[in-house]
Amino acid sequence: MHYEERPPPSELEDVVRCTWFLRGGVAGEVQRVVPDGCPEIIVNRADPFACHDEGGTSVQPTTPLVGQIRSALLISPTGEVDLVGIRFRPEGLAAFLDDAVAQVTDQQVAVTDAFAALDAALRDAMVGSGGIEVTTRRVHTELMHHRRRRVSPLVRAAVDRIEAAAGHVRVEAVARDLDTTRRSLERRFRDDVGFGPKRFARIARFQSSVQALEAEPRRDRARLALALGFSDQAHFNREFRAHAGQTPSRWLAEDHRFSDCFTGSAH
């Protein structure tokens, strides 16, 4: 698999983390995609992906809008892989939607269901000559054209504080620092991010846990849990399983080189 990403232009830095490209072929391998707090739009230029859940297997939309997820997704390519993805900031998708982002939380919906004009524009941006750099410029141009509003400075500041603390910060403290009430922050945060700041902090802690676990896989798990701010190893294991759908030990036993690209964990 070959993965590359490109940063957004200054006009989109407040809403987009990166545009990424993934090519290769690993048909049949089921991959676990875990929460990272960032919604995405993906344009599939090759064979479809299969989605697996308790209800069985379904085909992922050709251009899916993947909202915030609170637990792991299971997907698998069915053949050749050629994807272009837009990874938004946690609150960035709100700049392109008229409705609250919470409506697509834990959902993979066709982009046409949310904004058909952007879907057509993105597909047009993939057509024609030119490599990654040309495609990236075209995608960014269309995003700037279809942007509907600015993101709340309050929500962006809250996201930055929670991420800077790797999730180890109380919502009350964030609200106080931003001179607002907890209730007001929770409402604005849920509208623009897709869930509340407490859930977002849990996901930030989980991502920090994944990075620490993979950096020191042989470290004593109880010591690691305490170093990450959990009350004990059992608390660490519960939180890890809630987001990854498996234990830390099982996570380490699996290969995540493919699915890490979807969450940015590969960087």
Summary of the structure (lengths in Angstrom):
residues: 267
radius of gyration: 18.5
end to end distance: 14.6
largest distance: 55.1
contacts: 849
relative contact order: 0.16
helix: 45%
strand: 19%
